[in-house]
Amino acid sequence: MQPVLKIVLVGSLLLNLVAIWGFYHYVRYGGSPLGELKRILTRSTHQPAPAIPFLEENERIKTQLAAGSAPPNRVVFFGASITARWKLDSAFPGVAAINRGVGNQLVPAMLARFKRDVLELQPDAVAIKFCSINVRPFMPLSVMQDGMAMMVELARAHDIQPIVCTIIPAGRPEAAIGDFSVADTLQKFNAWARTWAAAENLPLIDYARALSDAEGHLPREYSVDPVHVNDKGYEIMAAAAQPVIDSVLRTRPGSGPARTVR
C-alpha cells in the first residue's frame, strides 16, 4: 500500500473515532461535542459568564443618584418580553420610565434580579408584571403568588411604591397545554391579584381586564402572536396604566434623597 493511502486511511479512521466519541458524548451528556473536544485539547474549563442585562445603564443611574441629579418621577417597569418590547418613552412622556424587561424570564429569575434592577435604582415606583409563559403545568400557582408578594415586600422595605399588575391573557392557540388550562390558571392568578392588592391597599394595573375578550383570551387584533401584543395592544396597556401611575406619583413628588440599599 502506498504511503499516501496509508496516511489517508489512518486519518479517516481517526476522524471516524472522533465522530463516534462525539456522538456518544452528545447522547450521554448533551451539549456540543466539538466544544468538549476543544476543552480537552486546550485543557480549559473556562466558560464566559453570561452578560448581565442593563449593567452599564444601571451604573449610570446609580451615579446620577449619588450626585443628586436623577430625574423625578422614576418608575421601573419590571417584567419579561412584553415589557422588554414596550417603547415606554413614547407611551409615558411625563414619566422617567426605566424599562427592566428581560425576555423569556420566569418569576424565580425575575426575583433573582429584583435587587439589581429595582431596589438599587431607587425609583419612586415599580410596576411588577409577569408574563403568561409562567403559566405552565410545572409552575404551581403559589410560585407566582409568592413571587409577587416577595417583590412587593422588598419594594416597600426600600420606600418604593409597588404596583401590582395582572397578567395579560394568552391567545386561543395558547389557551391550553394538553389537559392543562392556561386560560383558567391565568384567570385564577388575576382574580387573586385583584383581591390581594385591594386587601394590601396596593395600586393595581389591570392589563388583563383591558385586553381580554369575552372568553378571557387575548384578541387577535391586539396581538402579533398568541402571547405578545401589537402596537394597538400597547396603546390599551398604556391607557390602563397611566391613571394608576399618575395617582401614585402625585403622592410621591420629586425623587427624594438617595437611599442606601442593603
C-alpha positions as CSV (number, residue, x, y, z in Angstrom):
1,M,0.0,0.0,0.0
2,Q,1.3,3.4,-0.9
3,P,2.3,5.7,2.0
4,V,-0.2,8.4,0.9
5,L,-3.0,5.9,1.1
6,K,-1.9,4.7,4.5
7,I,-2.0,8.3,5.8
8,V,-5.5,8.8,4.3
9,L,-6.8,5.6,5.8
10,V,-5.3,6.3,9.2
11,G,-6.6,9.9,9.1
12,S,-10.1,8.7,8.1
13,L,-10.1,6.1,10.9
14,L,-9.1,8.8,13.5
15,L,-11.9,11.1,12.2
16,N,-14.4,8.3,12.5
17,L,-13.3,7.6,16.0
18,V,-13.6,11.2,17.0
19,A,-17.1,11.4,15.4
20,I,-18.2,8.3,17.2
21,W,-16.9,9.6,20.5
22,G,-18.6,13.0,19.9
23,F,-21.9,11.3,19.1
24,Y,-21.6,9.2,22.3
25,H,-20.8,12.3,24.4
26,Y,-23.7,14.2,22.9
27,V,-26.2,11.4,23.5
28,R,-25.0,10.8,27.1
29,Y,-24.3,14.4,28.3
30,G,-25.9,16.7,25.7
31,G,-24.1,19.9,24.7
32,S,-21.6,20.4,22.0
33,P,-19.1,17.6,21.3
34,L,-16.9,20.0,19.4
35,G,-16.9,22.3,22.3
36,E,-16.0,19.4,24.6
37,L,-13.1,18.3,22.3
38,K,-11.8,21.9,22.3
39,R,-11.9,21.9,26.1
40,I,-9.9,18.7,26.3
41,L,-7.3,19.8,23.7
42,T,-6.8,23.2,25.3
43,R,-7.2,21.9,28.9
44,S,-9.5,24.7,29.6
45,T,-12.5,24.7,31.9
46,H,-13.3,28.4,31.4
47,Q,-16.7,29.4,30.2
48,P,-17.5,33.0,29.7
49,A,-20.0,34.4,32.2
50,P,-23.3,35.4,30.6
51,A,-23.8,39.1,30.1
52,I,-25.7,41.0,32.7
53,P,-28.6,42.9,31.2
54,F,-28.7,46.7,31.8
55,L,-25.4,46.7,33.7
56,E,-24.0,49.9,32.2
57,E,-27.4,51.7,32.3
58,N,-27.8,50.7,36.0
59,E,-24.4,52.1,36.8
60,R,-25.3,55.4,35.1
61,I,-28.5,55.7,37.1
62,K,-26.7,54.9,40.4
63,T,-24.1,57.6,39.5
64,Q,-27.0,60.1,39.0
65,L,-28.5,59.1,42.3
66,A,-25.2,59.6,44.1
67,A,-24.8,63.1,42.5
68,G,-28.4,64.1,43.3
69,S,-29.1,64.5,39.5
70,A,-31.5,61.7,39.0
71,P,-34.8,62.8,37.3
72,P,-38.0,62.8,39.4
73,N,-41.0,60.5,38.7
74,R,-38.9,57.4,38.1
75,V,-40.9,54.3,37.5
76,V,-39.4,50.9,36.8
77,F,-41.4,48.7,34.5
78,F,-40.3,45.2,35.7
79,G,-41.3,42.2,33.6
80,A,-40.4,39.9,30.8
81,S,-40.7,40.0,27.0
82,I,-43.8,42.2,26.7
83,T,-42.2,44.8,28.9
84,A,-38.9,44.5,27.1
85,R,-40.6,45.3,23.7
86,W,-42.5,48.3,25.1
87,K,-41.5,51.8,23.9
88,L,-42.0,53.4,27.3
89,D,-40.7,56.8,26.5
90,S,-43.4,57.5,23.9
91,A,-46.1,55.7,26.0
92,F,-45.4,57.7,29.2
93,P,-43.9,61.1,28.2
94,G,-44.3,62.6,31.6
95,V,-42.6,59.7,33.4
96,A,-38.9,58.9,33.8
97,A,-39.7,55.3,32.7
98,I,-37.0,52.6,33.3
99,N,-37.5,49.5,31.2
100,R,-36.4,46.4,33.0
101,G,-38.0,43.7,30.9
102,V,-36.0,40.6,30.1
103,G,-37.5,38.2,27.5
104,N,-38.4,34.6,28.5
105,Q,-37.9,35.1,32.2
106,L,-40.0,33.2,34.8
107,V,-40.8,34.5,38.2
108,P,-37.8,32.9,40.0
109,A,-35.3,34.5,37.6
110,M,-37.1,37.9,38.0
111,L,-36.9,37.7,41.7
112,A,-33.1,37.0,41.5
113,R,-32.5,40.3,39.7
114,F,-35.0,42.4,41.6
115,K,-32.3,43.9,43.8
116,R,-30.1,44.9,40.9
117,D,-32.8,46.1,38.5
118,V,-35.2,47.7,41.0
119,L,-34.0,48.3,44.6
120,E,-30.6,49.7,43.7
121,L,-32.2,52.1,41.2
122,Q,-34.3,53.7,43.9
123,P,-37.3,54.5,41.8
124,D,-40.4,56.2,43.1
125,A,-42.5,53.2,42.0
126,V,-42.2,49.8,40.3
127,A,-44.9,48.2,38.2
128,I,-44.5,44.4,38.6
129,K,-45.8,42.4,35.6
130,F,-45.4,38.7,35.0
131,C,-45.9,37.1,31.6
132,S,-48.2,34.2,30.7
133,I,-45.1,32.0,30.0
134,N,-45.1,31.4,33.8
135,V,-48.5,29.6,33.4
136,R,-47.3,26.0,32.7
137,P,-48.1,22.6,34.2
138,F,-44.8,22.6,36.1
139,M,-45.3,26.0,37.7
140,P,-47.6,26.0,40.7
141,L,-49.8,29.0,41.1
142,S,-48.3,29.6,44.5
143,V,-44.9,30.3,43.0
144,M,-46.3,33.3,41.1
145,Q,-48.3,34.5,44.1
146,D,-45.3,34.2,46.5
147,G,-43.0,35.8,43.9
148,M,-45.4,38.8,43.6
149,A,-45.7,39.1,47.4
150,M,-41.9,38.9,48.0
151,M,-41.2,41.6,45.4
152,V,-43.9,43.8,46.9
153,E,-42.4,43.4,50.4
154,L,-38.9,44.2,49.2
155,A,-40.1,47.3,47.4
156,R,-42.0,48.5,50.4
157,A,-39.0,47.9,52.7
158,H,-36.9,50.2,50.4
159,D,-39.5,53.0,50.2
160,I,-40.5,52.1,46.7
161,Q,-44.2,52.1,45.8
162,P,-45.1,48.7,44.3
163,I,-47.8,48.5,41.7
164,V,-49.3,45.1,41.1
165,C,-50.2,44.2,37.5
166,T,-52.4,41.4,36.3
167,I,-51.1,39.1,33.6
168,I,-52.2,39.6,30.0
169,P,-54.2,36.7,28.8
170,A,-52.9,34.3,26.2
171,G,-54.5,33.9,22.7
172,R,-56.7,31.0,21.9
173,P,-53.8,28.8,20.4
174,E,-52.0,29.1,23.8
175,A,-55.1,28.7,26.0
176,A,-54.3,25.1,26.9
177,I,-51.3,22.7,27.1
178,G,-52.8,19.2,26.8
179,D,-55.2,18.9,29.7
180,F,-53.8,21.9,31.5
181,S,-55.8,25.1,31.0
182,V,-53.6,28.1,30.7
183,A,-56.6,30.4,30.4
184,D,-58.2,29.1,33.7
185,T,-54.9,29.4,35.6
186,L,-54.3,32.9,34.3
187,Q,-57.8,33.9,35.5
188,K,-57.2,32.4,38.9
189,F,-53.9,34.4,39.3
190,N,-55.5,37.6,38.1
191,A,-58.5,37.2,40.5
192,W,-56.1,36.6,43.3
193,A,-54.0,39.6,42.4
194,R,-57.1,41.9,42.4
195,T,-58.3,40.6,45.8
196,W,-54.8,40.6,47.3
197,A,-53.9,44.1,46.1
198,A,-57.2,45.5,47.5
199,A,-56.6,43.8,50.8
200,E,-53.0,45.2,50.9
201,N,-54.0,48.7,49.8
202,L,-51.8,48.4,46.7
203,P,-52.4,50.1,43.4
204,L,-53.3,47.7,40.6
205,I,-52.9,48.0,36.8
206,D,-55.5,45.6,35.4
207,Y,-54.0,44.8,32.0
208,A,-56.0,41.6,31.8
209,R,-59.3,43.3,32.1
210,A,-58.3,45.9,29.5
211,L,-57.2,43.3,26.9
212,S,-59.3,40.2,27.5
213,D,-62.1,39.2,25.1
214,A,-65.4,37.8,26.4
215,E,-63.9,34.4,26.9
216,G,-60.7,35.6,28.6
217,H,-58.4,35.3,25.7
218,L,-56.0,37.9,24.0
219,P,-57.9,39.1,21.0
220,R,-56.2,38.6,17.6
221,E,-56.5,42.3,16.7
222,Y,-54.3,43.3,19.7
223,S,-51.6,40.7,19.2
224,V,-48.6,39.7,17.0
225,D,-48.7,36.1,18.2
226,P,-50.7,34.2,20.9
227,V,-48.6,35.8,23.7
228,H,-47.3,39.2,22.6
229,V,-49.3,42.4,21.9
230,N,-49.0,44.7,18.9
231,D,-49.0,48.5,18.8
232,K,-52.7,48.7,19.5
233,G,-52.3,46.3,22.4
234,Y,-49.6,48.5,23.9
235,E,-51.8,51.6,23.5
236,I,-54.5,49.8,25.5
237,M,-51.9,48.8,28.1
238,A,-50.7,52.5,28.4
239,A,-54.2,53.7,28.8
240,A,-54.8,51.2,31.6
241,A,-51.5,52.1,33.3
242,Q,-51.4,55.9,33.0
243,P,-54.1,56.9,35.6
244,V,-52.6,54.4,38.1
245,I,-49.1,55.7,37.7
246,D,-50.2,59.3,37.8
247,S,-52.1,58.7,41.1
248,V,-49.0,57.0,42.6
249,L,-46.6,59.8,41.5
250,R,-49.0,62.5,42.9
251,T,-48.4,61.1,46.3
252,R,-44.6,61.0,45.8
253,P,-43.5,64.4,44.5
254,G,-39.8,64.5,43.5
255,S,-37.3,61.7,43.6
256,G,-36.2,62.5,47.2
257,P,-32.7,61.8,48.6
258,A,-30.7,58.8,47.7
259,R,-31.4,55.8,49.9
260,T,-29.0,53.1,50.9
261,V,-29.9,49.6,49.5
262,R,-28.9,46.6,51.6
